Amino acid sequence: MKGRVHVRKMVNQLQDLPVWGPGHVIATGGSFVDCELCQPLLRRLPDRDLDEELKQGEQLLGRRQWEEAARVLEPLVAHREAARPLLLKALEELESVARVRASL
């Protein structure tokens, strides 16, 4: 997979309203460089998915969507220590003592 990086330089003297024009790359003699890009991962790392779910649970807490946050965070408690206080907050807001005991 290939990519192209363009170099730009300011061509006027107005610092608060710059105008950009082509820059110069010494190695190529032009205003850009072609390069190889790293291939994307074939599959996501499993820990990455857990991090995304933890982030989603935290966002739901911020929006005061307690039930949805608890639903997302409950399965994460076994894998992510950071999920425990977030889940506890959601369950406290729901006043669900039975779920607190079962989850923690």
N, C-alpha and C positions, 0 to 999 in steps of 0.2 A: 504494500500500500504506500502510495507516495503523497507527499504534501508540498506545499509551496509557502514560504515565508516571505512576505513583502516588507521592505524597509522603507520608512517614510521619514522625511525631515521637514521642519517648519520652513516655509519659503517667504514669510513676511516678518515684520518686526513687532506686530501687535500681540503682546503676551496674553491679553484678555480675549482675543479673537484670532487664534492661530489659523493659518491656511497651510495644509499639508501637501507636499509634493513628493515625487519619487526620491528615494535616498540612493545611496551607492554602496554596493558590496564589492570590496576589492577582489575577493576570490573569484567572482563570476563576471565582474565588469558590468553588471546590471543592477536592477533595483530589487532583485529577489533571489532566493536560494531554494532549489529543489532539495527535498530530503526524504528519507525513508521514515515511515511512521511505524510504531510498534503495533503488532497485531492485537486485537482485543482478546480478552480471556475467552476460552471456549465455554467455560461455565463459571458461574459466580461461586465464590467461597461461601460455605454454609454460615460462617460467622457473620458475614456481611448481611445476610438476610435477617439474622437475629438483631443486629444493630439497627436496621431499618425499622423493624417492628417495635423496638424499644423507643426509637425516635417518634414513631407514630403514636404510641401510647402516651408519651410525654406531651405531644401536641394536643391530643384529645383531653388530657388533664387541664391544659391551659385554656381550652375552650369550654371547660366545665361539663364535658360529656362523660360523666362518671361511669355509666354502664358500659359504654363502648371501650373506654380506657381499660376497665377491669377485664373485659373479654379479651383484649389484645395482650394485656400484661400477664394474666394468669399462667399461660403456658411458658412464659419466659422466665419465671422465678427459678425454675430448676437449672437454667442455663446462664442467667445473667444476674449477678448479685445486685446490680443497680436497679433491677426491676422491682425488687422487694419493697423499698420505701414508696415507690410510685404506686404500686398496687395497693399498699396499705392506705395511702391517701384516698384513692378512688373508693375503696371499700368503706372507709370511715365516712366519706360523704354519702354513701348509699346506706349507711347504718346497717351493714350486713355482718353481724358478728359471726354467724355460722360460716359465711364464706371466708372471713378472716382466718378462723381456725382451720378450715379445710385447705386454704391456699398457703398458709405460712407454717 
